[in-house]
Amino acid sequence: MRQWHRAALAGQGLVEYALIILFVATALVGALTILGGALASFYQSAAGAIPGS
């Protein structure tokens, strides 16, 4: 019974880490979707400011 309990706790920790990664990835995709146009224009203007480009 004890070994099963330890395995269940280890599985629970793995699921918690997976949920955290899923949440971070979803937030990142959402942020990039919202800010995508602004970021693209920022990088284009920064690249244009570099001499020789």
Summary of the structure (lengths in Angstrom):
residues: 53
radius of gyration: 21.4
end to end distance: 66.6
largest distance: 68.9
contacts: 94
relative contact order: 0.07
helix: 91%
strand: 0%
